[in-house]
Amino acid sequence: MNAASRQPSPCQDLQGEESSRTVMQRLLELLESPPASSEPVSMDPPGRSWEIARAAAWKAAAVSGTLAIPPGPLGMLTVIPDLIAIWRIQARMVADIAAAHGKQASLTREHMAYCLFKHAAAHAVGEMAVRTGPRVVVKALTGPGLKRLLQRIGVSVTERILTRGAARWVPVVGMLAMGAYAYHDTLQVAKTAVRLFSDGPDAHTKQGGEP
């Protein structure tokens, strides 16, 4: 196979762009409506948070590993459902961790975006938060600011789509790899959430709504 034949076709590029747009739209919907939580305030917020985190990590691993079972082209159809399902699990986890700390009322779309992507897309969300003494301040965003944030996160999303797509061509190894990645990824999200809500999150709006 020559180099030219390995280049993605215009049709493949279009499909990739369409997939990214679909995923980003689902992510925007998730951020705009963070899940509610029935988790009570805990007497030991960090300890309870890690119980929540481990349960969510195992659930994410099971979901991602299962969706990676179908091989080849059939498996490609599960890439987007995989990403969306993992984000929903992680978003629920973040909401539960916030609730365990008694901070559910202060959970915003910006806090959710920061928790979900600080570890995987630091270039996108790093400027959203500043530390003022012992507190982490997450800036509130206007509509244009949120749009720019999602555009930056899109780079990470595209990489995840490509990684998950490639794993579908090696069924057993891909299943194990995707499960392990989802487990680790979820614990990283939990780590950010525990640090954020343990510090006591706050938010303010910067002039112009820049992230």
C-alpha positions as CSV (number, residue, x, y, z in Angstrom):
1,M,0.0,0.0,0.0
2,N,1.5,3.3,-1.0
3,A,1.5,6.5,1.0
4,A,-1.2,8.1,-1.1
5,S,-3.6,5.2,-0.4
6,R,-3.1,5.6,3.3
7,Q,-4.2,9.2,3.3
8,P,-7.8,9.8,4.7
9,S,-10.3,10.6,1.9
10,P,-12.3,13.8,1.9
11,C,-15.3,11.6,2.8
12,Q,-13.5,10.2,5.9
13,D,-12.5,13.8,6.9
14,L,-16.1,14.9,6.6
15,Q,-17.3,11.9,8.7
16,G,-14.7,12.8,11.3
17,E,-15.7,16.4,11.5
18,E,-19.4,15.4,11.7
19,S,-18.6,13.0,14.5
20,S,-16.7,15.7,16.4
21,R,-19.6,18.1,16.0
22,T,-22.1,15.5,17.2
23,V,-20.0,14.7,20.3
24,M,-19.4,18.4,21.1
25,Q,-23.2,19.0,20.9
26,R,-23.8,16.2,23.3
27,L,-21.1,17.6,25.6
28,L,-22.6,21.1,25.5
29,E,-26.0,19.6,26.5
30,L,-24.4,17.8,29.4
31,L,-22.6,20.9,30.6
32,E,-25.7,23.1,30.3
33,S,-27.7,20.7,32.4
34,P,-25.5,19.1,35.1
35,P,-27.1,16.0,36.6
36,A,-28.9,16.4,39.9
37,S,-27.6,14.3,42.8
38,S,-29.4,12.6,45.7
39,E,-26.1,12.0,47.5
40,P,-26.4,13.3,51.1
41,V,-23.8,15.6,52.7
42,S,-21.1,13.3,54.1
43,M,-19.4,13.4,57.5
44,D,-16.3,12.3,55.7
45,P,-16.4,14.0,52.2
46,P,-13.0,12.8,50.9
47,G,-13.6,9.2,52.0
48,R,-17.1,9.1,50.6
49,S,-15.9,10.8,47.4
50,W,-13.4,8.1,46.7
51,E,-16.1,5.4,47.3
52,I,-18.2,7.2,44.7
53,A,-15.2,7.5,42.4
54,R,-14.2,3.9,42.5
55,A,-17.8,2.8,41.8
56,A,-18.0,5.2,38.9
57,A,-14.6,4.1,37.5
58,W,-15.6,0.4,37.5
59,K,-18.9,1.3,35.8
60,A,-17.1,3.4,33.2
61,A,-14.6,0.5,32.6
62,A,-17.4,-2.0,32.1
63,V,-19.3,0.3,29.7
64,S,-16.3,1.3,27.6
65,G,-14.9,-2.3,27.5
66,T,-18.3,-3.7,26.5
67,L,-18.8,-1.1,23.7
68,A,-15.3,-2.0,22.4
69,I,-16.2,-5.6,21.8
70,P,-17.7,-5.3,18.3
71,P,-14.7,-5.5,15.9
72,G,-13.8,-3.4,12.8
73,P,-16.3,-1.2,11.1
74,L,-19.1,-2.4,13.4
75,G,-17.1,-1.3,16.3
76,M,-16.7,2.2,14.8
77,L,-20.4,2.7,15.4
78,T,-19.9,2.5,19.1
79,V,-17.2,5.2,19.4
80,I,-19.5,8.2,19.9
81,P,-21.9,6.3,22.3
82,D,-18.8,5.2,24.3
83,L,-17.6,8.8,24.8
84,I,-21.0,10.1,25.6
85,A,-21.7,7.3,28.1
86,I,-18.4,7.8,29.9
87,W,-19.0,11.6,30.2
88,R,-22.5,10.9,31.6
89,I,-21.0,8.6,34.2
90,Q,-18.3,11.0,35.1
91,A,-20.7,14.0,35.3
92,R,-22.9,12.1,37.7
93,M,-19.8,11.2,39.7
94,V,-18.8,14.9,39.9
95,A,-22.3,15.9,40.9
96,D,-22.3,13.2,43.7
97,I,-18.9,14.3,44.9
98,A,-20.1,17.9,45.0
99,A,-23.1,16.8,47.0
100,A,-21.0,14.8,49.4
101,H,-19.1,18.0,50.1
102,G,-22.3,20.0,50.5
103,K,-21.6,21.9,47.4
104,Q,-24.2,20.7,45.0
105,A,-25.9,24.1,44.9
106,S,-22.7,25.7,43.7
107,L,-22.1,23.2,40.9
108,T,-22.0,25.0,37.5
109,R,-21.3,24.1,33.9
110,E,-17.9,25.7,34.3
111,H,-17.1,23.5,37.4
112,M,-18.2,20.5,35.4
113,A,-16.1,21.3,32.4
114,Y,-13.1,22.0,34.6
115,C,-13.5,18.6,36.4
116,L,-14.1,16.6,33.2
117,F,-11.1,18.0,31.2
118,K,-8.5,19.4,33.5
119,H,-6.4,16.3,33.3
120,A,-6.9,15.5,29.6
121,A,-7.2,19.0,28.1
122,A,-5.3,21.3,30.5
123,H,-4.5,23.6,27.6
124,A,-8.3,24.2,27.2
125,V,-9.4,24.6,30.8
126,G,-6.3,25.7,32.6
127,E,-7.0,29.4,32.3
128,M,-10.5,28.9,33.7
129,A,-9.3,28.4,37.3
130,V,-7.0,30.4,39.6
131,R,-6.0,29.7,43.1
132,T,-6.7,32.5,45.7
133,G,-5.2,31.3,48.9
134,P,-6.7,28.0,49.8
135,R,-9.6,28.4,47.3
136,V,-9.9,27.5,43.6
137,V,-11.9,30.1,41.7
138,V,-13.4,28.9,38.5
139,K,-14.4,31.7,36.2
140,A,-18.0,31.9,34.9
141,L,-18.3,32.1,31.1
142,T,-20.6,34.0,28.7
143,G,-22.0,32.2,25.7
144,P,-19.1,33.1,23.4
145,G,-16.6,32.2,26.1
146,L,-18.2,28.8,26.5
147,K,-18.1,28.3,22.7
148,R,-14.3,29.1,22.6
149,L,-13.8,26.7,25.5
150,L,-15.6,23.9,23.6
151,Q,-13.5,24.6,20.5
152,R,-10.3,24.1,22.6
153,I,-11.7,20.9,24.1
154,G,-12.5,19.7,20.6
155,V,-8.9,18.9,20.0
156,S,-8.9,16.4,22.9
157,V,-12.3,15.1,21.8
158,T,-10.9,14.4,18.3
159,E,-7.9,12.5,19.7
160,R,-10.3,10.4,21.8
161,I,-12.4,9.5,18.8
162,L,-9.3,8.4,16.9
163,T,-7.9,6.4,19.8
164,R,-11.2,4.6,20.4
165,G,-11.7,4.0,16.7
166,A,-8.3,2.4,16.3
167,A,-8.9,0.1,19.3
168,R,-12.0,-1.3,17.6
169,W,-9.7,-3.1,15.1
170,V,-8.0,-5.2,17.8
171,P,-11.1,-6.6,19.6
172,V,-9.8,-8.3,22.8
173,V,-6.8,-6.0,23.3
174,G,-9.0,-3.0,22.5
175,M,-11.7,-4.1,25.0
176,L,-9.2,-4.4,27.8
177,A,-7.4,-1.2,26.8
178,M,-10.6,0.9,26.6
179,G,-11.8,-0.5,29.9
180,A,-8.5,0.3,31.6
181,Y,-8.4,3.8,30.1
182,A,-12.0,4.6,31.1
183,Y,-11.2,3.5,34.7
184,H,-8.0,5.6,34.9
185,D,-9.7,8.6,33.2
186,T,-12.6,8.5,35.6
187,L,-10.3,8.5,38.7
188,Q,-8.5,11.5,37.3
189,V,-11.8,13.4,36.9
190,A,-12.6,12.4,40.5
191,K,-9.2,13.7,41.7
192,T,-9.9,17.1,40.2
193,A,-13.4,17.2,41.7
194,V,-12.3,16.2,45.2
195,R,-9.6,18.9,45.2
196,L,-12.0,21.5,43.8
197,F,-14.9,20.8,46.2
198,S,-12.6,20.2,49.2
199,D,-11.2,23.7,48.7
200,G,-14.7,25.2,48.4
201,P,-15.4,26.2,44.8
202,D,-16.2,29.7,43.9
203,A,-16.9,31.4,40.5
204,H,-16.8,34.9,39.1
205,T,-17.4,36.3,35.7
206,K,-14.4,37.9,34.0
207,Q,-15.1,40.8,31.8
208,G,-15.8,39.6,28.2
209,G,-16.4,36.0,29.4
210,E,-13.0,34.8,28.3
211,P,-12.1,31.3,29.5
